[in-house]
Amino acid sequence: MGQMEADSGTIELGQNLEPLIIDQKREALNPDWNLGEALTDGGGDNVIVGDASIHVQRYMKDYLFLPEQVRTPIHVLSGGERARLQLARGFRLPSNLLVLDEPTNDLDLETLDLLQEIVADYDGTVIVVSHDRDFLDRTVTRTLAYEGPGDWQIYPGGYSDMVSQRG
């Protein structure tokens, strides 16, 4: 994703690539913000999603936040709430490549269901790095698996499909 140099070889990214990277550390969240500020980039009552302007409290509901949480400081949010906020912030922006790094860490069942819906409805390519085998089975159509030094194989389907294909 351009954050590290290749040890060897070349990296070619497609033209018109608009990546959205959701990292497990949630480093893009400023702990001094509140929910409303995080979603509106510092002010106002509306979130810009594509070409639409949506009231921040209405948008928060889509990501399982209560309207009265609009002034809640980010530093008091749970890990799952921070994960939801990061998703909400990211999906405001146009993208055609979604990269999820351990996306199910800290998620409750309701948020996990929301994430599965988001991934299923995403109009673009999704790359998921996860140890959550059930999540992979529910969301992916191909699995890239490490088979040994320099050996990576692509299997159709999720984690369980990969295991059964390996024999």
N, C-alpha and C positions, 0 to 999 in steps of 0.2 A: 504494500500500500504506500510505498515511498518513504516509510519511516525508518527503514534500514537499508544498507547497501548489500548487494548480493556478494557472497563469498567468491563466486565465479559465475561465468555465463552472463546472459543478458536478461533483462526484464522488459517486456513490451506490454504496455497498457493500451487498450483499445481507444479509438477516438471517441469523443463525446462521452467519456466515462464520468459519471457523477456519483462517486461513492458516498455512502453513509456508513460510518464505522461506529459501532456501539461497543465500547471496550468495557471489560469487567471491572476496571478500577474506577470508572466514572470520573475520570480526571477533568472532564470538560465542565463539571458543575462547580460553580463558585459557592462555597459554603456561606458567604455573606449575603447572597441573594435570598429572596423568598420565592415561593412558587410562581406568583404572578410575574415577578421580574425575570425569572428564568425562562418563562414561556413567551414573554413579550420583548425580550432583549432589553430590559431595563425600564420599561415604562409603558403607560397606556393601558387600555382595557381590552385591546384586541390582539389576537394572534393571527399572523398572516400565514396561511397555508396555501401554497401555490398562488392562485389568483384571488383566493377568498379571504375575507376578513371575518374572524369568528370571535365572539366575546370570550375572554379568557376563562371565565367560570364555566361556560358551555363546553369549551375544549377540554378543560380539566376532567369533566365527567366522562369523556370518551376514554380517559386513562385511569378511571376508577378513583379519582380524587373528589372530595366533597367541595362544594363552592366556598364554604367557610374556611377552607384551607388555603385560600389564595394568598394570605399574608404569612403563612407558616414559613419560618426560616428553613433553608435546606439543611443546615447542620443538625436539626432535630429529627429529620426524617429517618425512617428505618432503611435498611439496605434495599428491601423490596420497593419501597416508595421512591428511593433514588433511582432504581432501575426503571421504574415506570416513568419518572420524570425525564430521564435520559431518552427513553423511547419517544415521549411526547415532544421533546425538543427536536429530536432528529427528524421525525416524520413531518415536521413543518416544512422541511426543505425538499426540493426536487432531488431525486436520486434514481439511479438505475442499477446500482450494485449495493447490496446490503451485506455488511460484514458484521457478524455477531460473535463476539468472543465470550464464551461461557455465559450465555444470556440467561440461563435459568438459576444462576446463583442468587440466593436470598429471596426467591419468588414464592409467594403463597399460591394456592391452587387457582384462585380467581385471576391473578395476574398471569400465571402460566397459561391459562386458557386464552386470555387476551393476546399474549405473545404468539401463541399458535395460530390464532386468527389472522394476526398481522402478517406473519410469515406466509400463510396460505394465500392471502389476498395481495401480496406484494407483486407489483408489476415490474419485474426485473429479475436479476440474478441474485440469489442469496447464498452466501458462504457462511456456514455455521461451524464453529470450533466448540465442541462440547463433550463432556463425559456423561451427559444425561442421555442414556440409551433410549429411554421411552420418548423423550422429546425428539430425538433424531428419527425414531421410527414414525412419529406422527407428522414430521415436517419435511423430511428430505426425500428427493427422488433418486439421488446418487450419493454414494459414499466413497470418499477417497481415503484409502487405508494404507498406513505404513506397514510394509511387509519385511523390512530389513534394510540394511545400509544401501541407499540409492535405489530402493525398490518401493514404488508406490503403485497401488492398483485401484482402479475405479470399478465399483460394483453397483449395479442397478438396485435401487431401493434404499431402505434405511439400515440401521445397525443389525437388526435381526436377520434381514435379507443377506447382508454381507457375511454374517456368521454361517448361515446355512449354505451359501455359495462356496465358501472356503472349504467346507466339508468338515 
